[in-house]
């Protein structure tokens, strides 16, 4: 009896943690599973019961001119935002390798967009562009909003890599006659290339999924999340779940690639501390 009680006491915490893990995973992934099922449901109403398997809603998504245009807008805006933000983040990370006045204050200033609510930053930018007389559009206001939003995340991906970069490698190259530019382009950048690509992919994923700032600043253009929102608000279109699956797939693929590349640390390029 005593041994059974001890066995139960030992297994109790494990069973509780297991139940908690199962509940957490159900909470996270059950809605995605439901969306996947609804995306292939042969019904003109978004919901259950399941009336049969079909791929026609995906065909509707891939043949709709509005949805294709919104997808193209999101992809191009994401690539442009990620490229600009990654270049700026790399430049800032390189600059922060040196000591200068107000370094800590500027570092914190770069990270402000992370903690600033999207509705607040979007509203502020709407006011700023309105006062400046700039028309809201995909390539003016929306692009600026996306770059300012994803820049801190790209910076946080690159800064630790450069901050912990083994300076003895650069010193050895300079001792052999390499110029600072040659050290940067032939040694530093190739070593941290996985981090640069990962930062760009993370930035793309964030830009592609961004909704609140985009809705406020995109003007008459529409990105895929904005188009999806209008489809839900104006009429719960039966192809909406298929469209949601498309958004999830693009985001997951870009994020997974970013995680894989981010895990590839620059071998031998960091300090041992």
C-alpha positions as CSV (number, residue, x, y, z in Angstrom):
1,X,0.0,0.0,0.0
2,X,2.8,2.4,0.9
3,X,4.7,1.6,-2.3
4,X,1.6,2.2,-4.4
5,X,1.2,5.6,-2.7
6,X,4.8,6.5,-3.3
7,X,4.4,5.4,-7.0
8,X,1.3,7.6,-7.3
9,X,3.1,10.5,-5.7
10,X,6.0,10.2,-8.2
11,X,3.7,9.8,-11.2
12,X,1.3,12.6,-10.1
13,X,3.4,15.5,-11.2
14,X,4.4,13.8,-14.5
15,X,0.7,13.0,-15.2
16,X,-0.2,16.6,-14.4
17,X,2.5,18.0,-16.7
18,X,1.5,15.6,-19.4
19,X,-2.2,16.7,-19.2
20,X,-1.1,20.3,-19.2
21,X,1.1,19.7,-22.3
22,X,-1.8,18.0,-24.1
23,X,-4.2,20.8,-23.3
24,X,-1.7,23.4,-24.4
25,X,-1.1,21.7,-27.7
26,X,-4.8,21.3,-28.3
27,X,-5.3,25.0,-27.6
28,X,-2.6,25.9,-30.0
29,X,-3.1,23.5,-32.9
30,X,-6.8,22.5,-32.7
31,X,-7.9,25.8,-34.4
32,X,-5.4,25.2,-37.2
33,X,-6.7,21.6,-37.7
34,X,-10.3,23.0,-37.9
35,X,-9.2,25.5,-40.5
36,X,-7.6,22.7,-42.5
37,X,-10.7,20.7,-42.4
38,X,-13.0,23.6,-43.3
39,X,-10.7,24.5,-46.3
40,X,-11.6,21.2,-48.0
41,X,-15.3,21.1,-46.8
42,X,-17.6,20.9,-49.8
43,X,-20.0,23.5,-48.4
44,X,-20.9,27.1,-49.3
45,X,-21.2,27.9,-45.6
46,X,-18.1,28.2,-43.5
47,X,-18.7,25.7,-40.7
48,X,-19.8,22.2,-39.9
49,X,-21.1,19.6,-40.7
50,X,-18.5,18.3,-43.1
51,X,-20.2,17.6,-46.4
52,X,-17.4,16.1,-48.4
53,X,-13.9,16.6,-49.5
54,X,-13.1,19.2,-52.2
55,X,-10.2,21.4,-53.4
56,X,-12.4,23.9,-55.2
57,X,-11.9,26.6,-52.6
58,X,-8.2,26.5,-53.2
59,X,-8.9,26.7,-56.9
60,X,-11.1,29.8,-56.2
61,X,-8.3,31.4,-54.2
62,X,-5.7,30.7,-56.9
63,X,-7.9,32.0,-59.7
64,X,-9.3,35.1,-58.0
65,X,-7.8,38.2,-59.5
66,X,-8.3,40.2,-56.2
67,X,-6.7,37.5,-54.1
68,X,-3.8,37.0,-56.5
69,X,-3.2,40.8,-56.5
70,X,-3.4,40.9,-52.7
71,X,-1.0,37.9,-52.5
72,X,1.4,39.6,-54.9
73,X,1.2,42.8,-52.8
74,X,2.0,41.0,-49.6
75,X,4.9,39.0,-51.2
76,X,6.5,42.1,-52.8
77,X,6.0,44.3,-49.7
78,X,7.4,41.6,-47.5
79,X,10.5,41.1,-49.7
80,X,11.1,44.9,-49.9
81,X,10.5,45.5,-46.2
82,X,12.8,42.5,-45.2
83,X,15.5,43.6,-47.6
84,X,15.5,47.3,-46.4
85,X,15.2,46.3,-42.7
86,X,18.0,43.7,-42.9
87,X,20.4,46.1,-44.6
88,X,19.6,48.8,-42.0
89,X,19.9,46.2,-39.1
90,X,23.2,45.0,-40.4
91,X,24.6,48.5,-40.6
92,X,23.4,49.3,-37.1
93,X,24.8,46.1,-35.7
94,X,28.2,46.8,-37.3
95,X,28.1,50.4,-35.9
96,X,27.2,49.1,-32.4
97,X,30.4,47.1,-32.3
98,X,32.1,50.3,-31.4
99,X,31.7,52.5,-28.3
100,X,30.2,55.9,-28.8
101,X,28.1,58.5,-26.8
102,X,24.5,57.5,-26.0
103,X,25.0,54.0,-27.3
104,X,22.7,52.4,-24.7
105,X,20.0,55.1,-25.3
106,X,20.1,54.5,-29.1
107,X,20.0,50.8,-28.6
108,X,16.8,51.1,-26.5
109,X,15.4,53.5,-29.1
110,X,15.8,50.9,-31.9
111,X,13.8,48.4,-29.8
112,X,10.9,50.7,-29.1
113,X,8.7,49.5,-32.0
114,X,8.6,46.0,-30.4
115,X,6.8,47.2,-27.3
116,X,4.7,49.9,-29.0
117,X,1.2,48.6,-29.9
118,X,0.5,48.3,-33.6
119,X,-2.6,50.4,-33.4
120,X,-0.7,53.2,-31.7
121,X,2.3,53.2,-34.1
122,X,-0.1,52.9,-37.1
123,X,-2.2,55.9,-35.9
124,X,0.9,58.0,-35.3
125,X,2.2,57.3,-38.8
126,X,-1.2,58.1,-40.3
127,X,-1.0,61.5,-38.6
128,X,2.6,62.0,-39.7
129,X,1.9,61.2,-43.3
130,X,-1.2,63.3,-43.3
131,X,0.7,66.3,-42.0
132,X,3.5,65.7,-44.6
133,X,0.9,65.5,-47.4
134,X,1.9,62.0,-48.4
135,X,-0.8,59.9,-49.9
136,X,-1.3,56.5,-48.1
137,X,-0.3,53.7,-50.4
138,X,1.5,50.4,-50.5
139,X,4.8,51.8,-51.4
140,X,4.9,54.9,-49.3
141,X,3.2,54.7,-45.9
142,X,2.8,50.9,-45.7
143,X,6.4,50.2,-46.7
144,X,7.7,52.7,-44.0
145,X,5.4,51.1,-41.4
146,X,6.6,47.6,-42.2
147,X,10.3,48.6,-42.2
148,X,10.0,50.3,-38.8
149,X,8.2,47.3,-37.4
150,X,10.5,44.5,-38.6
151,X,13.8,46.4,-38.2
152,X,14.2,45.7,-34.4
153,X,13.6,42.0,-34.9
154,X,16.2,41.8,-37.7
155,X,18.6,43.8,-35.5
156,X,18.1,41.5,-32.5
157,X,19.0,38.6,-34.8
158,X,22.2,40.1,-36.1
159,X,23.5,42.1,-33.2
160,X,24.4,39.1,-30.9
161,X,26.3,37.5,-33.8
162,X,28.4,40.6,-34.5
163,X,28.8,41.5,-30.8
164,X,30.2,38.0,-30.0
165,X,32.3,37.8,-33.2
166,X,35.8,36.7,-32.5
167,X,37.9,39.8,-33.1
168,X,41.1,37.8,-33.4
169,X,40.0,36.6,-36.8
170,X,39.8,40.2,-38.1
171,X,43.0,41.1,-36.4
172,X,44.8,38.2,-38.1
173,X,43.5,39.3,-41.5
174,X,44.6,42.9,-40.9
175,X,48.0,41.6,-39.8
176,X,48.2,39.9,-43.2
177,X,47.5,43.1,-45.0
178,X,43.8,43.0,-45.5
179,X,42.0,46.3,-45.6
180,X,38.9,46.9,-43.3
181,X,36.7,46.7,-46.4
182,X,38.2,43.4,-47.4
183,X,37.9,42.0,-43.8
184,X,34.2,42.9,-43.8
185,X,33.3,41.6,-47.3
186,X,35.5,38.5,-47.3
187,X,35.6,37.4,-43.7
188,X,32.8,38.9,-41.5
189,X,29.9,38.8,-43.8
190,X,30.5,35.3,-45.2
191,X,30.7,33.9,-41.7
192,X,27.5,35.5,-40.5
193,X,25.7,34.9,-43.8
194,X,23.3,32.4,-42.2
195,X,22.3,35.0,-39.6
196,X,21.7,37.6,-42.3
197,X,19.5,35.3,-44.3
198,X,17.6,34.2,-41.1
199,X,17.0,37.8,-40.2
200,X,15.6,38.6,-43.6
201,X,13.3,35.5,-43.5
202,X,12.0,36.5,-40.0
203,X,11.5,40.0,-41.2
204,X,9.6,38.8,-44.3
205,X,7.4,36.6,-42.2
206,X,6.5,39.4,-39.8
207,X,5.8,41.8,-42.7
208,X,3.7,39.3,-44.6
209,X,1.5,38.7,-41.6
210,X,1.2,42.3,-40.4
211,X,-2.4,43.5,-40.3
212,X,-3.1,46.4,-38.0
213,X,-0.5,48.8,-39.3
214,X,-1.2,47.7,-42.9
215,X,-4.9,48.3,-42.6
216,X,-4.4,51.9,-41.3
217,X,-1.7,52.8,-43.9
218,X,-2.2,50.8,-47.0
219,X,-4.7,53.2,-48.6
220,X,-6.7,51.7,-51.4
221,X,-4.3,48.8,-51.9
222,X,-4.8,45.5,-50.2
223,X,-2.4,42.9,-48.8
224,X,-3.4,39.3,-48.2
225,X,-4.2,39.8,-44.5
226,X,-6.2,42.9,-45.3
227,X,-8.1,41.2,-48.1
228,X,-8.8,38.3,-45.8
229,X,-10.2,40.7,-43.2
230,X,-12.5,42.3,-45.7
231,X,-13.7,38.8,-46.8
232,X,-14.6,37.9,-43.3
233,X,-16.3,41.3,-42.5
234,X,-18.2,41.9,-45.7
235,X,-19.2,38.3,-46.3
236,X,-18.0,35.1,-44.8
237,X,-16.8,33.7,-48.1
238,X,-16.5,29.9,-48.3
239,X,-13.0,30.2,-49.7
240,X,-11.8,32.1,-46.5
241,X,-10.5,28.9,-44.8
242,X,-8.5,28.0,-47.9
243,X,-7.1,31.5,-47.9
244,X,-6.2,31.2,-44.3
245,X,-4.3,28.0,-45.0
246,X,-2.3,29.8,-47.7
247,X,-1.4,32.5,-45.3
248,X,-0.4,30.0,-42.6
249,X,1.7,27.9,-45.1
250,X,3.7,30.9,-46.4
251,X,4.3,32.2,-42.8
252,X,5.3,28.7,-41.5
253,X,7.7,28.0,-44.4
254,X,9.5,31.3,-44.1
255,X,9.7,31.1,-40.3
256,X,11.0,27.5,-40.3
257,X,13.7,28.5,-42.8
258,X,14.6,31.3,-40.6
259,X,14.9,29.1,-37.5
260,X,17.0,26.5,-39.4
261,X,19.4,29.1,-40.6
262,X,19.5,30.9,-37.3
263,X,20.5,27.7,-35.6
264,X,23.6,27.6,-37.8
265,X,26.0,29.5,-35.6
266,X,29.2,30.9,-37.2
267,X,31.6,28.1,-36.3
268,X,34.7,29.4,-34.8
269,X,33.7,33.0,-35.2
270,X,32.4,33.7,-31.7
271,X,34.2,34.1,-28.4
272,X,34.3,31.3,-25.9
273,X,32.7,33.4,-23.3
